[in-house]
Amino acid sequence: MTTKTLMRGNHPTRRDPAIHRFAIGQTVRLKRGSGMWPYRITATLPPRENSPQYRIRNEEECHERMTTEDDIELLSASPLGDDASLLERTFGNG
């Protein structure tokens, strides 16, 4: 990640481009603690200590969590896509 320094008046302003690796709607898991439960990203937030933040939610919980990018990882997607997975879960493999 590159850092740009901009001049505004006589004071330099530091600008870090916050690049989020994950998009809203993707399914991730926490690396620690509740790592086996899937969470869906519901919002991207400004960085904290140079790590982009996200708002995430598990369908079983009544609240959302905030986490940094360092603490989550993408769950592998189904090779058949989300629609096929839903069909398989609903009607089986037959």
C-alpha atoms as one frame of an Amber mdcrd trajectory, in Angstrom:
protein
   0.000   0.000   0.000   1.395   3.382  -0.933   1.065   6.528   1.111   0.582
   9.929  -0.518   1.335  13.190   1.216  -0.742  16.125   0.041  -0.127  19.756
   0.879  -3.070  21.803   2.127  -2.005  25.274   3.042   1.188  24.927   5.082
   0.233  21.561   6.605   0.891  18.222   4.896  -2.065  15.842   4.867  -1.439
  12.104   4.816  -3.785  10.085   2.621  -3.804   6.299   2.738  -5.908   4.655
   0.065  -8.055   2.162   1.963  -8.446  -0.774  -0.351 -10.959  -3.313   0.912
 -10.184  -6.875  -0.245 -13.704  -8.063   0.513 -16.965  -6.752  -0.932 -20.395
  -6.272   0.612 -22.320  -9.534   0.388 -19.289 -11.853   0.490 -19.161 -14.597
   3.110 -16.175 -14.642   5.459 -15.166 -16.273   8.711 -13.293 -14.964  11.716
  -9.748 -16.294  11.994 -10.058 -16.601  15.807 -12.821 -17.393  18.247 -16.041
 -17.975  16.296 -14.073 -19.033  13.232 -16.307 -21.855  12.146 -19.415 -19.683
  11.697 -20.022 -17.832   8.422 -20.514 -14.095   8.443 -21.792 -11.930   5.590
 -20.175  -8.544   5.013 -22.872  -5.883   5.353 -20.750  -2.698   5.077 -17.236
  -1.415   4.512 -15.874   1.037   7.072 -12.865   3.377   7.256  -9.521   1.796
   8.184  -8.331   1.342  11.750  -4.571   1.235  12.285  -4.039   0.827   8.511
  -6.404  -2.151   8.272  -9.768  -1.717   6.500 -12.784  -2.434   8.703 -16.000
  -4.260   7.944 -19.415  -4.684   9.492 -20.332  -8.396   9.472 -23.380 -10.398
  10.472 -24.173 -14.024  11.198 -27.790 -14.983  10.502 -28.039 -16.708  13.913
 -27.079 -13.571  15.868 -29.319 -10.592  16.626 -26.520  -8.064  16.156 -23.728
  -7.071  13.792 -20.018  -7.038  14.557 -17.225  -4.739  13.466 -13.893  -6.309
  12.551 -10.693  -5.455  10.739  -9.523  -7.127   7.553  -6.675  -8.760   9.486
  -9.167 -10.827  11.499 -11.256 -12.330   8.669 -10.767 -14.592   5.676 -12.943
 -15.410   2.694 -14.894 -18.640   2.802 -14.327 -20.649  -0.337 -17.190 -20.341
  -2.778 -19.069 -23.343  -4.089 -17.684 -24.452  -7.482 -21.284 -24.601  -8.753
 -22.182 -21.104  -7.579 -24.614 -19.853  -4.942 -27.761 -20.744  -6.929 -26.666
 -24.360  -7.370 -25.788 -24.604  -3.683 -29.243 -23.350  -2.723 -30.849 -25.853
  -5.094 -28.722 -28.670  -3.703 -29.563 -27.689  -0.122 -33.265 -27.508  -0.972
 -33.732 -30.551  -3.217 -30.615 -32.664  -2.664 -28.155 -33.901  -5.289 -30.678
 -35.919  -7.313
